[in-house]
Amino acid sequence: MRKKLTITVDEEVYAGLYKTIGTRKISKFVEELVRPYVVRPKLESAYAQMAKDKKREEEAMEWAETTFKDIAHEKGCGKANRLVRQINRC
């Protein structure tokens, strides 16, 4: 469903929009600019979709394991070593 919105802008801004975007296209232009800031996708479904990508999941796990191993070796951190072992068991 569409809703009408009235906004006020400086006349230079309006003239620039009208000249650059064109008549009857300003609303769509503004909506496309604003949408990512005000409409959030349902994160659960987005994460579920990403989890279905097995190749991506394998690459992510490999990255995580490498990162934890690097941290464990650099700092000699016992907690990091235990975490790496737990990950490897999964």
NUDREN-539864 format. One record per residue (C-alpha): residue number from 0; residue in one letter; x negated, y, z. Coordinates in nm, 4 decimals, padded with zeros to 6 digits. Each point is the difference from the previous one (the first is absolute). Example, Ala and Ser with C-alpha at 12.3 -4.5 7.8 and 13.67 -1.06 7.14 Angstrom:
2
<node nr="0" rest="A" u="-01.2300" v="-00.4500" w="00.7800"/>
<node nr="1" rest="S" u="-00.1370" v="00.3440" w="-00.0660"/>
***
This chain:
90
<node nr="0" rest="M" u="00.0000" v="00.0000" w="00.0000"/>
<node nr="1" rest="R" u="-00.1288" v="00.3444" w="-00.0883"/>
<node nr="2" rest="K" u="00.0228" v="00.3026" w="00.2325"/>
<node nr="3" rest="K" u="-00.0305" v="00.3631" w="-00.0952"/>
<node nr="4" rest="L" u="-00.2650" v="00.2044" w="00.1815"/>
<node nr="5" rest="T" u="-00.0536" v="00.3728" w="-00.0242"/>
<node nr="6" rest="I" u="-00.3517" v="00.1243" w="00.0713"/>
<node nr="7" rest="T" u="-00.1491" v="00.3462" w="-00.0147"/>
<node nr="8" rest="V" u="-00.3374" v="00.0622" w="-00.1653"/>
<node nr="9" rest="D" u="-00.1940" v="00.3059" w="-00.1031"/>
<node nr="10" rest="E" u="00.0949" v="00.1243" w="-00.3456"/>
<node nr="11" rest="E" u="-00.3532" v="-00.0624" w="-00.1277"/>
<node nr="12" rest="V" u="00.0285" v="-00.3616" w="00.1120"/>
<node nr="13" rest="Y" u="00.3361" v="-00.0340" w="-00.1681"/>
<node nr="14" rest="A" u="-00.1315" v="00.1561" w="-00.3224"/>
<node nr="15" rest="G" u="-00.2963" v="-00.2383" w="00.0059"/>
<node nr="16" rest="L" u="00.2245" v="-00.3006" w="00.0564"/>
<node nr="17" rest="Y" u="00.2353" v="00.1079" w="-00.2745"/>
<node nr="18" rest="K" u="-00.2852" v="00.0631" w="-00.2449"/>
<node nr="19" rest="T" u="-00.2047" v="-00.3094" w="00.0883"/>
<node nr="20" rest="I" u="00.2654" v="-00.2589" w="00.0779"/>
<node nr="21" rest="G" u="00.2843" v="00.1248" w="-00.2128"/>
<node nr="22" rest="T" u="00.3666" v="00.0552" w="00.0446"/>
<node nr="23" rest="R" u="00.2062" v="-00.2768" w="00.1642"/>
<node nr="24" rest="K" u="-00.3162" v="-00.1884" w="00.1048"/>
<node nr="25" rest="I" u="-00.0983" v="00.1915" w="00.3147"/>
<node nr="26" rest="S" u="00.2128" v="-00.2120" w="00.2360"/>
<node nr="27" rest="K" u="-00.1573" v="-00.3230" w="-00.1205"/>
<node nr="28" rest="F" u="-00.3475" v="00.1528" w="00.0236"/>
<node nr="29" rest="V" u="00.0557" v="00.1152" w="00.3587"/>
<node nr="30" rest="E" u="00.1559" v="-00.3345" w="00.0986"/>
<node nr="31" rest="E" u="-00.2988" v="-00.1949" w="-00.1354"/>
<node nr="32" rest="L" u="-00.2387" v="00.2264" w="00.1914"/>
<node nr="33" rest="V" u="00.1890" v="-00.0221" w="00.3277"/>
<node nr="34" rest="R" u="00.1091" v="-00.3664" w="-00.0035"/>
<node nr="35" rest="P" u="-00.3275" v="-00.1573" w="00.1256"/>
<node nr="36" rest="Y" u="00.0065" v="00.2277" w="00.3051"/>
<node nr="37" rest="V" u="00.3581" v="-00.0618" w="00.1076"/>
<node nr="38" rest="V" u="00.1023" v="-00.3452" w="-00.1257"/>
<node nr="39" rest="R" u="-00.1907" v="-00.2880" w="00.1560"/>
<node nr="40" rest="P" u="00.0329" v="-00.3470" w="-00.1471"/>
<node nr="41" rest="K" u="00.1039" v="-00.2804" w="00.2303"/>
<node nr="42" rest="L" u="-00.3387" v="-00.1062" w="00.1281"/>
<node nr="43" rest="E" u="00.1041" v="-00.3522" w="00.0946"/>
<node nr="44" rest="S" u="00.1056" v="-00.0838" w="-00.3542"/>
<node nr="45" rest="A" u="-00.3110" v="00.1695" w="-00.1401"/>
<node nr="46" rest="Y" u="-00.2261" v="-00.2040" w="00.2292"/>
<node nr="47" rest="A" u="00.1907" v="-00.3184" w="-00.0814"/>
<node nr="48" rest="Q" u="-00.0493" v="00.0679" w="-00.3705"/>
<node nr="49" rest="M" u="-00.3734" v="00.0574" w="00.0525"/>
<node nr="50" rest="A" u="-00.0287" v="-00.3215" w="00.2030"/>
<node nr="51" rest="K" u="00.1345" v="-00.1985" w="-00.2946"/>
<node nr="52" rest="D" u="-00.3087" v="00.0976" w="-00.2003"/>
<node nr="53" rest="K" u="-00.2296" v="-00.2874" w="00.1007"/>
<node nr="54" rest="K" u="-00.3062" v="00.1336" w="-00.1833"/>
<node nr="55" rest="R" u="00.0335" v="00.3354" w="00.1759"/>
<node nr="56" rest="E" u="00.0433" v="-00.1714" w="00.3377"/>
<node nr="57" rest="E" u="-00.3127" v="-00.2108" w="-00.0570"/>
<node nr="58" rest="E" u="-00.2004" v="00.3100" w="-00.0936"/>
<node nr="59" rest="A" u="00.1293" v="00.1848" w="00.3065"/>
<node nr="60" rest="M" u="-00.0924" v="-00.2899" w="00.2299"/>
<node nr="61" rest="E" u="-00.3458" v="-00.0235" w="-00.1566"/>
<node nr="62" rest="W" u="-00.0504" v="00.3741" w="00.0494"/>
<node nr="63" rest="A" u="00.1149" v="-00.0203" w="00.3631"/>
<node nr="64" rest="E" u="-00.2246" v="-00.2969" w="00.0776"/>
<node nr="65" rest="T" u="-00.3008" v="00.1691" w="-00.1602"/>
<node nr="66" rest="T" u="00.0663" v="00.3205" w="00.1895"/>
<node nr="67" rest="F" u="00.0296" v="-00.1768" w="00.3362"/>
<node nr="68" rest="K" u="-00.3114" v="-00.2068" w="-00.0672"/>
<node nr="69" rest="D" u="-00.1961" v="00.3148" w="-00.0905"/>
<node nr="70" rest="I" u="00.1107" v="00.1682" w="00.3220"/>
<node nr="71" rest="A" u="-00.0839" v="-00.3064" w="00.2065"/>
<node nr="72" rest="H" u="-00.3508" v="-00.0234" w="-00.1444"/>
<node nr="73" rest="E" u="-00.0741" v="00.3734" w="00.0201"/>
<node nr="74" rest="K" u="00.1076" v="00.0488" w="00.3589"/>
<node nr="75" rest="G" u="-00.0500" v="-00.3482" w="00.1361"/>
<node nr="76" rest="C" u="00.3474" v="00.0350" w="00.1437"/>
<node nr="77" rest="G" u="00.1338" v="-00.3112" w="00.1713"/>
<node nr="78" rest="K" u="00.3628" v="00.1078" w="-00.0468"/>
<node nr="79" rest="A" u="-00.0496" v="00.0473" w="-00.3736"/>
<node nr="80" rest="N" u="-00.1631" v="-00.3435" w="-00.0266"/>
<node nr="81" rest="R" u="00.2949" v="-00.1608" w="00.1801"/>
<node nr="82" rest="L" u="00.2415" v="00.1853" w="-00.2302"/>
<node nr="83" rest="V" u="-00.1833" v="-00.1275" w="-00.3089"/>
<node nr="84" rest="R" u="00.0195" v="-00.3556" w="00.1327"/>
<node nr="85" rest="Q" u="00.3735" v="00.0377" w="00.0634"/>
<node nr="86" rest="I" u="00.0573" v="00.1325" w="-00.3517"/>
<node nr="87" rest="N" u="-00.1995" v="-00.2854" w="-00.1523"/>
<node nr="88" rest="R" u="00.2154" v="-00.2541" w="00.1864"/>
<node nr="89" rest="C" u="00.3190" v="00.1293" w="-00.1642"/>
***
